[in-house]
Amino acid sequence: MISVFKAVYLDKLKLDCACIGGYAKTHLGIISFIENLLIAIMSVLILIK
C-alpha cells in the first residue's frame, strides 16, 4: 500500500494495473490504493481472531 501510494502520488508514475493478467490497461490509482487498504484491514482482523 505504501509503495503504491509513493509510486502513483509522490513519484507520479503511470503504472498499469496487473489485474486480469495485465490485459486491462487501467492505471493504478485510488481503486488500487483502496484495495490494498482493505486487504491490510482484513489481515489485521484475521490476526486478531
N, CA, C and O atoms as a Tripos MOL2 file, in Angstrom:
@<TRIPOS>MOLECULE
protein
  196   195    49     0     0
PROTEIN
NO_CHARGES

@<TRIPOS>ATOM
      1 N           0.8310   -1.1840    0.0000 N.3       1 MET1
      2 CA          0.0000    0.0000    0.0000 C.3       1 MET1
      3 C           0.8760    1.2480    0.0000 C.2       1 MET1
      4 O           0.5990    2.2120   -0.7140 O.2       1 MET1
      5 N           1.9150    1.2220    0.7910 N.am      2 ILE2
      6 CA          2.8170    2.3750    0.8530 C.3       2 ILE2
      7 C           3.5410    2.5670   -0.4710 C.2       2 ILE2
      8 O           3.7010    3.6960   -0.9340 O.2       2 ILE2
      9 N           3.9800    1.4680   -1.0870 N.am      3 SER3
     10 CA          4.7040    1.5860   -2.3580 C.3       3 SER3
     11 C           3.7930    2.0540   -3.4850 C.2       3 SER3
     12 O           4.2310    2.7890   -4.3690 O.2       3 SER3
     13 N           2.5260    1.6350   -3.4620 N.am      4 VAL4
     14 CA          1.5680    2.1170   -4.4660 C.3       4 VAL4
     15 C           1.3410    3.6080   -4.2960 C.2       4 VAL4
     16 O           1.3440    4.3510   -5.2770 O.2       4 VAL4
     17 N           1.1450    4.0530   -3.0630 N.am      5 PHE5
     18 CA          0.9480    5.4770   -2.7990 C.3       5 PHE5
     19 C           2.1630    6.2880   -3.2550 C.2       5 PHE5
     20 O           2.0200    7.3270   -3.9000 O.2       5 PHE5
     21 N           3.3640    5.8010   -2.9120 N.am      6 LYS6
     22 CA          4.5920    6.5150   -3.2840 C.3       6 LYS6
     23 C           4.7460    6.5860   -4.8030 C.2       6 LYS6
     24 O           5.0450    7.6490   -5.3470 O.2       6 LYS6
     25 N           4.5450    5.4600   -5.4900 N.am      7 ALA7
     26 CA          4.7490    5.4280   -6.9400 C.3       7 ALA7
     27 C           3.7320    6.2830   -7.6830 C.2       7 ALA7
     28 O           4.0920    7.0160   -8.6050 O.2       7 ALA7
     29 N           2.4680    6.1950   -7.2900 N.am      8 VAL8
     30 CA          1.4140    6.8720   -8.0480 C.3       8 VAL8
     31 C           1.2840    8.3440   -7.6750 C.2       8 VAL8
     32 O           1.1440    9.1970   -8.5510 O.2       8 VAL8
     33 N           1.3300    8.6450   -6.3770 N.am      9 TYR9
     34 CA          1.0370   10.0190   -5.9530 C.3       9 TYR9
     35 C           2.2770   10.8730   -5.7170 C.2       9 TYR9
     36 O           2.2500   12.0740   -5.9840 O.2       9 TYR9
     37 N           3.3490   10.2900   -5.2300 N.am     10 LEU10
     38 CA          4.5520   11.0890   -4.9710 C.3      10 LEU10
     39 C           5.4810   11.1350   -6.1790 C.2      10 LEU10
     40 O           5.9580   12.2030   -6.5640 O.2      10 LEU10
     41 N           5.7390    9.9520   -6.7830 N.am     11 ASP11
     42 CA          6.6470    9.8950   -7.9330 C.3      11 ASP11
     43 C           5.9420   10.1660   -9.2550 C.2      11 ASP11
     44 O           6.6000   10.3450  -10.2800 O.2      11 ASP11
     45 N           4.5910   10.1980   -9.2430 N.am     12 LYS12
     46 CA          3.7610   10.4860  -10.4310 C.3      12 LYS12
     47 C           4.0490    9.5190  -11.5870 C.2      12 LYS12
     48 O           4.0970    9.9320  -12.7450 O.2      12 LYS12
     49 N           4.2400    8.2320  -11.2690 N.am     13 LEU13
     50 CA          4.4740    7.2350  -12.2980 C.3      13 LEU13
     51 C           3.1460    6.7880  -12.9100 C.2      13 LEU13
     52 O           2.1350    6.7110  -12.2110 O.2      13 LEU13
     53 N           3.1460    6.4980  -14.1900 N.am     14 LYS14
     54 CA          1.9620    5.9990  -14.8970 C.3      14 LYS14
     55 C           2.0960    4.4820  -14.9960 C.2      14 LYS14
     56 O           2.6100    3.9680  -15.9900 O.2      14 LYS14
     57 N           1.6420    3.7690  -13.9830 N.am     15 LEU15
     58 CA          1.7420    2.3230  -13.9340 C.3      15 LEU15
     59 C           0.4050    1.6910  -14.2820 C.2      15 LEU15
     60 O          -0.6440    2.1870  -13.8700 O.2      15 LEU15
     61 N           0.4350    0.5950  -15.0420 N.am     16 ASP16
     62 CA         -0.7880   -0.1310  -15.3750 C.3      16 ASP16
     63 C          -1.0760   -1.1640  -14.3110 C.2      16 ASP16
     64 O          -0.1610   -1.7360  -13.7180 O.2      16 ASP16
     65 N          -2.3430   -1.3980  -14.0750 N.am     17 CYS17
     66 CA         -2.7810   -2.3930  -13.1110 C.3      17 CYS17
     67 C          -2.4970   -3.7940  -13.6510 C.2      17 CYS17
     68 O          -2.5930   -4.0220  -14.8570 O.2      17 CYS17
     69 N          -2.1560   -4.7160  -12.7830 N.am     18 ALA18
     70 CA         -1.8570   -6.0920  -13.1990 C.3      18 ALA18
     71 C          -3.0900   -6.9840  -13.1390 C.2      18 ALA18
     72 O          -2.9700   -8.2040  -13.2510 O.2      18 ALA18
     73 N          -4.2580   -6.4060  -12.9680 N.am     19 CYS19
     74 CA         -5.4730   -7.2110  -12.8710 C.3      19 CYS19
     75 C          -5.7700   -7.9000  -14.2040 C.2      19 CYS19
     76 O          -5.4500   -7.3710  -15.2680 O.2      19 CYS19
     77 N          -6.3720   -9.0600  -14.1390 N.am     20 ILE20
     78 CA         -6.7290   -9.8930  -15.2920 C.3      20 ILE20
     79 C          -5.4880  -10.1880  -16.1410 C.2      20 ILE20
     80 O          -5.5450  -10.1730  -17.3710 O.2      20 ILE20
     81 N          -4.3890  -10.4520  -15.4780 N.am     21 GLY21
     82 CA         -3.1750  -10.8360  -16.1910 C.3      21 GLY21
     83 C          -2.5490   -9.7240  -17.0050 C.2      21 GLY21
     84 O          -1.7280   -9.9940  -17.8820 O.2      21 GLY21
     85 N          -2.9110   -8.4900  -16.7420 N.am     22 GLY22
     86 CA         -2.3360   -7.3650  -17.4730 C.3      22 GLY22
     87 C          -3.0780   -7.0080  -18.7410 C.2      22 GLY22
     88 O          -2.6430   -6.1200  -19.4740 O.2      22 GLY22
     89 N          -4.1980   -7.6810  -19.0250 N.am     23 TYR23
     90 CA         -4.9660   -7.3900  -20.2400 C.3      23 TYR23
     91 C          -5.7240   -6.0740  -20.1230 C.2      23 TYR23
     92 O          -5.9460   -5.3940  -21.1250 O.2      23 TYR23
     93 N          -6.1160   -5.7140  -18.9200 N.am     24 ALA24
     94 CA         -6.8340   -4.4610  -18.7160 C.3      24 ALA24
     95 C          -5.8200   -3.3290  -18.6270 C.2      24 ALA24
     96 O          -4.9220   -3.3790  -17.7870 O.2      24 ALA24
     97 N          -5.9370   -2.3490  -19.4410 N.am     25 LYS25
     98 CA         -4.9880   -1.2280  -19.4720 C.3      25 LYS25
     99 C          -5.4890   -0.0750  -18.6070 C.2      25 LYS25
    100 O          -5.6510    1.0470  -19.0860 O.2      25 LYS25
    101 N          -5.7300   -0.3630  -17.3360 N.am     26 THR26
    102 CA         -6.1570    0.6800  -16.4100 C.3      26 THR26
    103 C          -4.9720    1.0950  -15.5510 C.2      26 THR26
    104 O          -4.1250    0.2740  -15.1980 O.2      26 THR26
    105 N          -4.9260    2.3590  -15.2270 N.am     27 HIS27
    106 CA         -3.8200    2.8850  -14.4310 C.3      27 HIS27
    107 C          -4.0710    2.6360  -12.9450 C.2      27 HIS27
    108 O          -5.2150    2.6070  -12.4890 O.2      27 HIS27
    109 N          -2.9910    2.4600  -12.2090 N.am     28 LEU28
    110 CA         -3.1100    2.3600  -10.7610 C.3      28 LEU28
    111 C          -3.5890    3.6890  -10.2260 C.2      28 LEU28
    112 O          -3.2230    4.7450  -10.7410 O.2      28 LEU28
    113 N          -4.3790    3.6390   -9.2270 N.am     29 GLY29
    114 CA         -4.8970    4.8760   -8.6560 C.3      29 GLY29
    115 C          -5.6080    4.6120   -7.3640 C.2      29 GLY29
    116 O          -5.1940    3.7620   -6.5760 O.2      29 GLY29
    117 N          -6.6750    5.3350   -7.1420 N.am     30 ILE30
    118 CA         -7.4080    5.2560   -5.8800 C.3      30 ILE30
    119 C          -8.0160    3.8730   -5.6700 C.2      30 ILE30
    120 O          -8.1050    3.4160   -4.5300 O.2      30 ILE30
    121 N          -8.4370    3.1910   -6.7420 N.am     31 ILE31
    122 CA         -9.0170    1.8600   -6.6090 C.3      31 ILE31
    123 C          -7.9800    0.8840   -6.0670 C.2      31 ILE31
    124 O          -8.2770    0.1040   -5.1620 O.2      31 ILE31
    125 N          -6.7830    0.9200   -6.6060 N.am     32 SER32
    126 CA         -5.7150    0.0410   -6.1440 C.3      32 SER32
    127 C          -5.3320    0.3660   -4.7050 C.2      32 SER32
    128 O          -5.0680   -0.5360   -3.9100 O.2      32 SER32
    129 N          -5.3030    1.6370   -4.3750 N.am     33 PHE33
    130 CA         -4.9690    2.0470   -3.0140 C.3      33 PHE33
    131 C          -6.0230    1.5360   -2.0270 C.2      33 PHE33
    132 O          -5.6760    1.0370   -0.9570 O.2      33 PHE33
    133 N          -7.2970    1.6560   -2.3780 N.am     34 ILE34
    134 CA         -8.3820    1.1740   -1.5120 C.3      34 ILE34
    135 C          -8.3300   -0.3510   -1.3910 C.2      34 ILE34
    136 O          -8.5570   -0.9000   -0.3120 O.2      34 ILE34
    137 N          -8.0340   -1.0260   -2.4900 N.am     35 GLU35
    138 CA         -7.9220   -2.4860   -2.4610 C.3      35 GLU35
    139 C          -6.8190   -2.9220   -1.4950 C.2      35 GLU35
    140 O          -7.0190   -3.8350   -0.6940 O.2      35 GLU35
    141 N          -5.6780   -2.2820   -1.5680 N.am     36 ASN36
    142 CA         -4.5760   -2.6160   -0.6580 C.3      36 ASN36
    143 C          -4.9280   -2.3070    0.7930 C.2      36 ASN36
    144 O          -4.5520   -3.0580    1.6930 O.2      36 ASN36
    145 N          -5.6340   -1.2260    1.0250 N.am     37 LEU37
    146 CA         -6.0580   -0.8720    2.3710 C.3      37 LEU37
    147 C          -7.0170   -1.9170    2.9380 C.2      37 LEU37
    148 O          -6.8880   -2.3160    4.0960 O.2      37 LEU37
    149 N          -7.9740   -2.3600    2.1290 N.am     38 LEU38
    150 CA         -8.9270   -3.3760    2.5790 C.3      38 LEU38
    151 C          -8.2340   -4.7060    2.8770 C.2      38 LEU38
    152 O          -8.5890   -5.3850    3.8400 O.2      38 LEU38
    153 N          -7.2640   -5.0750    2.0710 N.am     39 ILE39
    154 CA         -6.5100   -6.3040    2.3280 C.3      39 ILE39
    155 C          -5.7510   -6.1940    3.6390 C.2      39 ILE39
    156 O          -5.6990   -7.1570    4.4040 O.2      39 ILE39
    157 N          -5.1620   -5.0390    3.9090 N.am     40 ALA40
    158 CA         -4.4470   -4.8410    5.1740 C.3      40 ALA40
    159 C          -5.3950   -4.9260    6.3660 C.2      40 ALA40
    160 O          -5.0540   -5.5150    7.3920 O.2      40 ALA40
    161 N          -6.5810   -4.3390    6.2340 N.am     41 ILE41
    162 CA         -7.5670   -4.3920    7.3200 C.3      41 ILE41
    163 C          -8.0190   -5.8320    7.5620 C.2      41 ILE41
    164 O          -8.1240   -6.2630    8.7100 O.2      41 ILE41
    165 N          -8.2870   -6.5770    6.4910 N.am     42 MET42
    166 CA         -8.7030   -7.9710    6.6450 C.3      42 MET42
    167 C          -7.6020   -8.8140    7.2920 C.2      42 MET42
    168 O          -7.8850   -9.7050    8.0930 O.2      42 MET42
    169 N          -6.3560   -8.5290    6.9430 N.am     43 SER43
    170 CA         -5.2380   -9.2570    7.5460 C.3      43 SER43
    171 C          -5.1570   -9.0150    9.0450 C.2      43 SER43
    172 O          -4.9250   -9.9450    9.8180 O.2      43 SER43
    173 N          -5.3440   -7.7910    9.4460 N.am     44 VAL44
    174 CA         -5.3170   -7.4620   10.8850 C.3      44 VAL44
    175 C          -6.4790   -8.1540   11.5930 C.2      44 VAL44
    176 O          -6.2980   -8.6820   12.6900 O.2      44 VAL44
    177 N          -7.6520   -8.1620   10.9970 N.am     45 LEU45
    178 CA         -8.7980   -8.8240   11.6080 C.3      45 LEU45
    179 C          -8.5680  -10.3260   11.7680 C.2      45 LEU45
    180 O          -8.9540  -10.9080   12.7820 O.2      45 LEU45
    181 N          -7.9480  -10.9490   10.7830 N.am     46 ILE46
    182 CA         -7.6480  -12.3800   10.8730 C.3      46 ILE46
    183 C          -6.6380  -12.6340   11.9930 C.2      46 ILE46
    184 O          -6.7780  -13.6000   12.7420 O.2      46 ILE46
    185 N          -5.6400  -11.7890   12.1110 N.am     47 LEU47
    186 CA         -4.6270  -11.9770   13.1580 C.3      47 LEU47
    187 C          -5.2000  -11.7580   14.5590 C.2      47 LEU47
    188 O          -4.7530  -12.3880   15.5170 O.2      47 LEU47
    189 N          -6.1760  -10.8790   14.6790 N.am     48 ILE48
    190 CA         -6.8040  -10.6170   15.9860 C.3      48 ILE48
    191 C          -7.6200  -11.8220   16.4280 C.2      48 ILE48
    192 O          -7.6300  -12.1680   17.6090 O.2      48 ILE48
    193 N          -8.3040  -12.4610   15.4850 N.am     49 LYS49
    194 CA         -9.1190  -13.6270   15.8340 C.3      49 LYS49
    195 C          -8.2030  -14.7610   16.1130 C.2      49 LYS49
    196 O          -8.6580  -15.8590   16.4310 O.2      49 LYS49
@<TRIPOS>BOND
     1     1     2 1
     2     2     3 1
     3     3     4 2
     4     3     5 am
     5     5     6 1
     6     6     7 1
     7     7     8 2
     8     7     9 am
     9     9    10 1
    10    10    11 1
    11    11    12 2
    12    11    13 am
    13    13    14 1
    14    14    15 1
    15    15    16 2
    16    15    17 am
    17    17    18 1
    18    18    19 1
    19    19    20 2
    20    19    21 am
    21    21    22 1
    22    22    23 1
    23    23    24 2
    24    23    25 am
    25    25    26 1
    26    26    27 1
    27    27    28 2
    28    27    29 am
    29    29    30 1
    30    30    31 1
    31    31    32 2
    32    31    33 am
    33    33    34 1
    34    34    35 1
    35    35    36 2
    36    35    37 am
    37    37    38 1
    38    38    39 1
    39    39    40 2
    40    39    41 am
    41    41    42 1
    42    42    43 1
    43    43    44 2
    44    43    45 am
    45    45    46 1
    46    46    47 1
    47    47    48 2
    48    47    49 am
    49    49    50 1
    50    50    51 1
    51    51    52 2
    52    51    53 am
    53    53    54 1
    54    54    55 1
    55    55    56 2
    56    55    57 am
    57    57    58 1
    58    58    59 1
    59    59    60 2
    60    59    61 am
    61    61    62 1
    62    62    63 1
    63    63    64 2
    64    63    65 am
    65    65    66 1
    66    66    67 1
    67    67    68 2
    68    67    69 am
    69    69    70 1
    70    70    71 1
    71    71    72 2
    72    71    73 am
    73    73    74 1
    74    74    75 1
    75    75    76 2
    76    75    77 am
    77    77    78 1
    78    78    79 1
    79    79    80 2
    80    79    81 am
    81    81    82 1
    82    82    83 1
    83    83    84 2
    84    83    85 am
    85    85    86 1
    86    86    87 1
    87    87    88 2
    88    87    89 am
    89    89    90 1
    90    90    91 1
    91    91    92 2
    92    91    93 am
    93    93    94 1
    94    94    95 1
    95    95    96 2
    96    95    97 am
    97    97    98 1
    98    98    99 1
    99    99   100 2
   100    99   101 am
   101   101   102 1
   102   102   103 1
   103   103   104 2
   104   103   105 am
   105   105   106 1
   106   106   107 1
   107   107   108 2
   108   107   109 am
   109   109   110 1
   110   110   111 1
   111   111   112 2
   112   111   113 am
   113   113   114 1
   114   114   115 1
   115   115   116 2
   116   115   117 am
   117   117   118 1
   118   118   119 1
   119   119   120 2
   120   119   121 am
   121   121   122 1
   122   122   123 1
   123   123   124 2
   124   123   125 am
   125   125   126 1
   126   126   127 1
   127   127   128 2
   128   127   129 am
   129   129   130 1
   130   130   131 1
   131   131   132 2
   132   131   133 am
   133   133   134 1
   134   134   135 1
   135   135   136 2
   136   135   137 am
   137   137   138 1
   138   138   139 1
   139   139   140 2
   140   139   141 am
   141   141   142 1
   142   142   143 1
   143   143   144 2
   144   143   145 am
   145   145   146 1
   146   146   147 1
   147   147   148 2
   148   147   149 am
   149   149   150 1
   150   150   151 1
   151   151   152 2
   152   151   153 am
   153   153   154 1
   154   154   155 1
   155   155   156 2
   156   155   157 am
   157   157   158 1
   158   158   159 1
   159   159   160 2
   160   159   161 am
   161   161   162 1
   162   162   163 1
   163   163   164 2
   164   163   165 am
   165   165   166 1
   166   166   167 1
   167   167   168 2
   168   167   169 am
   169   169   170 1
   170   170   171 1
   171   171   172 2
   172   171   173 am
   173   173   174 1
   174   174   175 1
   175   175   176 2
   176   175   177 am
   177   177   178 1
   178   178   179 1
   179   179   180 2
   180   179   181 am
   181   181   182 1
   182   182   183 1
   183   183   184 2
   184   183   185 am
   185   185   186 1
   186   186   187 1
   187   187   188 2
   188   187   189 am
   189   189   190 1
   190   190   191 1
   191   191   192 2
   192   191   193 am
   193   193   194 1
   194   194   195 1
   195   195   196 2
@<TRIPOS>SUBSTRUCTURE
     1 MET1         2 RESIDUE 1 A MET
     2 ILE2         6 RESIDUE 1 A ILE
     3 SER3        10 RESIDUE 1 A SER
     4 VAL4        14 RESIDUE 1 A VAL
     5 PHE5        18 RESIDUE 1 A PHE
     6 LYS6        22 RESIDUE 1 A LYS
     7 ALA7        26 RESIDUE 1 A ALA
     8 VAL8        30 RESIDUE 1 A VAL
     9 TYR9        34 RESIDUE 1 A TYR
    10 LEU10       38 RESIDUE 1 A LEU
    11 ASP11       42 RESIDUE 1 A ASP
    12 LYS12       46 RESIDUE 1 A LYS
    13 LEU13       50 RESIDUE 1 A LEU
    14 LYS14       54 RESIDUE 1 A LYS
    15 LEU15       58 RESIDUE 1 A LEU
    16 ASP16       62 RESIDUE 1 A ASP
    17 CYS17       66 RESIDUE 1 A CYS
    18 ALA18       70 RESIDUE 1 A ALA
    19 CYS19       74 RESIDUE 1 A CYS
    20 ILE20       78 RESIDUE 1 A ILE
    21 GLY21       82 RESIDUE 1 A GLY
    22 GLY22       86 RESIDUE 1 A GLY
    23 TYR23       90 RESIDUE 1 A TYR
    24 ALA24       94 RESIDUE 1 A ALA
    25 LYS25       98 RESIDUE 1 A LYS
    26 THR26      102 RESIDUE 1 A THR
    27 HIS27      106 RESIDUE 1 A HIS
    28 LEU28      110 RESIDUE 1 A LEU
    29 GLY29      114 RESIDUE 1 A GLY
    30 ILE30      118 RESIDUE 1 A ILE
    31 ILE31      122 RESIDUE 1 A ILE
    32 SER32      126 RESIDUE 1 A SER
    33 PHE33      130 RESIDUE 1 A PHE
    34 ILE34      134 RESIDUE 1 A ILE
    35 GLU35      138 RESIDUE 1 A GLU
    36 ASN36      142 RESIDUE 1 A ASN
    37 LEU37      146 RESIDUE 1 A LEU
    38 LEU38      150 RESIDUE 1 A LEU
    39 ILE39      154 RESIDUE 1 A ILE
    40 ALA40      158 RESIDUE 1 A ALA
    41 ILE41      162 RESIDUE 1 A ILE
    42 MET42      166 RESIDUE 1 A MET
    43 SER43      170 RESIDUE 1 A SER
    44 VAL44      174 RESIDUE 1 A VAL
    45 LEU45      178 RESIDUE 1 A LEU
    46 ILE46      182 RESIDUE 1 A ILE
    47 LEU47      186 RESIDUE 1 A LEU
    48 ILE48      190 RESIDUE 1 A ILE
    49 LYS49      194 RESIDUE 1 A LYS
